[in-house]
Amino acid sequence: MIITKIEKQKNNNKRYSIFIDNEFAFGIDEIDLLYYKLKENEVLDQEKYKYINNKLLLKRAKDTALKYLSFKMRSKKQVIDKLEDNGYPSIIIDKVIALLEKYKYIDDESFAKVFIKDKSSIKGYGLYKIKYELKMLGIDEYIYEKYIIDKDILDEEKEAKRLLSKKAKNLDLENIDYKQKQKLYAYLARRGFSYEIINKVFAKLLEEEL
């Protein structure tokens, strides 16, 4: 096996991509690159290659994932993306993900439950926006569908009413003009609320004013 290219990674100048026989093989930290004396156009013997893949990269990938998870909860996809960005081979990523799932360091079901509650009650997001973001984070639909119907986790009407009350506190909803009403509708729609929910909370607030 010949190391045909060593290239500094774009998203991390302390890591390098190693190409063997003109194909990407793995990413490695600068300190390990120097320690193992990996150089372009030199032979990488089988024993060293196996050690790097089976021991060194696995340990480094676990450390990377655990550090990433130490700041806040992450979805499985987020952790995979992080490891891929650092150039770890798929076989190493699969082993790390299996280990993290086994010990519940990553748990998409728990992640979805917390995400829905936080985005609703703290960020004021509606169902559409929450579902879109969960999909982007790789959460399977069957996982979050069981939580979005739980009023203790997601009470869309309550949150939409809270936002509308705050946004329209200086307005007379009974005599509001079309342009003002459209602005309020657009505001709630951008936050992911359906027009059904928006109409409902408008009607309730109007009843309270009468």
C-alpha positions in Angstrom: 0.0 0.0 0.0 1.4 3.4 -1.0 0.4 6.7 0.6 -0.3 8.6 -2.6 -1.5 11.9 -1.0 -1.8 13.6 2.4 -4.1 16.5 2.4 -5.1 19.0 5.2 -8.8 18.9 5.8 -10.7 22.1 5.0 -12.9 22.1 8.1 -10.1 21.3 10.5 -6.5 22.3 9.9 -5.3 20.0 12.7 -6.5 16.9 10.7 -5.3 15.3 7.5 -6.9 13.1 4.9 -4.8 10.1 3.9 -5.1 8.6 0.4 -3.8 5.1 -0.2 -3.3 3.9 -3.8 -5.1 7.1 -5.0 -8.2 6.5 -2.9 -9.3 8.1 0.4 -8.5 5.8 3.3 -9.0 7.8 6.5 -8.6 11.1 8.4 -6.0 11.4 11.1 -5.0 14.0 13.7 -1.8 16.0 13.0 -0.1 14.6 16.1 -0.8 11.0 15.0 0.4 11.8 11.5 3.7 12.9 12.9 4.0 10.1 15.4 3.5 7.4 12.9 5.7 9.2 10.3 3.2 9.0 7.5 4.6 10.5 4.3 3.5 10.8 0.7 4.9 8.2 -1.7 6.0 5.9 1.1 4.8 2.3 1.8 2.3 1.8 4.6 2.8 -1.7 5.9 -0.2 -3.9 6.6 0.4 -4.1 10.4 0.6 -0.4 10.9 -2.5 0.1 8.7 -4.5 -2.4 10.7 -3.4 -0.8 14.0 -4.4 2.7 12.8 -7.8 1.5 11.6 -8.7 -1.0 14.4 -7.2 0.8 17.4 -6.2 4.4 16.9 -9.0 5.7 14.7 -11.6 3.9 16.8 -10.4 5.6 20.0 -10.1 9.0 18.3 -13.6 8.7 16.8 -15.1 7.8 20.2 -13.3 10.7 21.8 -14.6 13.0 19.0 -18.2 11.8 19.4 -18.2 12.0 23.2 -16.7 15.5 23.2 -19.4 16.6 20.6 -22.1 15.0 22.8 -20.8 16.7 26.0 -22.2 20.1 25.0 -25.8 19.0 24.4 -28.0 16.2 23.1 -27.5 15.3 19.5 -29.3 13.1 17.0 -27.7 10.0 15.5 -27.4 11.8 12.1 -25.6 14.8 13.7 -23.0 12.5 15.3 -22.5 10.6 12.0 -22.1 13.9 10.1 -19.6 15.1 12.7 -17.5 11.9 12.3 -17.8 12.0 8.5 -16.6 15.6 8.5 -13.5 14.5 10.4 -12.8 11.9 7.8 -13.4 8.7 9.8 -14.1 5.6 7.6 -17.7 4.3 7.6 -16.6 1.0 9.3 -15.2 3.1 12.3 -18.3 5.3 12.4 -20.6 2.3 12.5 -18.7 0.8 15.5 -18.8 4.1 17.4 -22.5 4.7 16.7 -23.3 1.1 17.9 -21.4 1.7 21.1 -23.0 5.1 21.7 -26.5 3.7 21.1 -25.8 0.7 23.4 -25.0 3.0 26.3 -27.7 5.5 25.4 -25.2 8.4 24.7 -27.4 8.8 21.6 -31.1 8.1 21.6 -33.2 9.6 18.8 -36.4 9.0 20.7 -35.3 10.9 23.8 -33.7 13.5 21.6 -37.0 14.1 19.7 -39.0 14.3 22.9 -36.8 17.0 24.4 -36.4 18.8 21.0 -40.2 19.1 20.5 -40.8 20.5 24.0 -37.9 23.0 23.9 -38.7 24.2 20.4 -42.3 24.7 21.3 -42.2 26.2 24.8 -38.9 28.0 24.5 -38.5 28.9 20.8 -42.2 29.2 20.1 -42.2 27.0 17.0 -45.3 25.5 15.5 -45.7 21.9 14.4 -44.7 22.4 10.8 -41.3 24.0 11.7 -40.6 21.4 14.4 -41.3 18.5 12.0 -39.2 20.1 9.3 -36.2 20.5 11.6 -36.5 17.0 13.0 -36.4 15.6 9.5 -33.3 17.7 8.7 -31.8 16.1 11.9 -32.5 12.6 10.6 -35.2 11.7 13.1 -37.6 9.1 11.7 -41.2 10.2 11.4 -42.5 7.2 13.4 -40.4 8.4 16.4 -41.7 12.0 16.6 -45.3 11.2 15.6 -45.9 9.7 19.0 -44.8 12.9 20.9 -46.4 15.6 18.8 -49.9 14.5 19.9 -48.9 14.7 23.6 -50.3 18.0 25.0 -47.7 17.9 27.8 -44.9 18.0 25.2 -46.5 20.0 22.4 -49.5 22.3 23.0 -49.5 24.2 19.7 -52.6 26.2 20.4 -51.3 27.4 23.8 -48.0 28.5 22.3 -49.6 30.2 19.3 -52.0 32.1 21.6 -49.1 33.2 23.8 -47.1 34.5 20.8 -50.1 36.2 19.3 -51.1 37.9 22.5 -47.5 39.2 22.9 -47.3 40.4 19.3 -50.8 42.0 19.3 -50.8 43.4 22.8 -51.2 47.0 21.6 -53.7 46.2 18.9 -57.5 46.2 18.9 -58.2 42.8 17.4 -61.9 43.6 16.9 -61.1 46.5 14.6 -57.8 45.4 13.2 -57.3 46.2 9.6 -56.5 43.7 6.9 -52.8 44.6 6.5 -52.1 44.3 10.3 -54.0 41.0 10.4 -51.9 39.6 7.5 -48.7 40.5 9.3 -49.8 38.6 12.4 -50.8 35.6 10.3 -47.5 35.7 8.4 -45.5 35.9 11.7 -47.2 32.8 13.1 -47.0 31.0 9.8 -43.2 31.6 9.6 -42.9 30.0 13.1 -44.5 26.9 11.7 -48.2 27.2 12.8 -51.0 26.0 10.5 -53.7 28.4 9.3 -56.2 26.3 11.2 -54.3 26.9 14.5 -53.8 30.6 13.7 -57.6 31.1 12.9 -58.5 29.3 16.1 -56.3 31.5 18.4 -57.4 34.6 16.6 -61.0 33.7 17.3 -60.3 32.9 21.0 -58.4 36.1 21.6 -61.1 38.1 19.9 -63.7 36.4 22.2 -61.7 37.4 25.2 -61.7 41.1 24.1 -65.4 41.2 23.6 
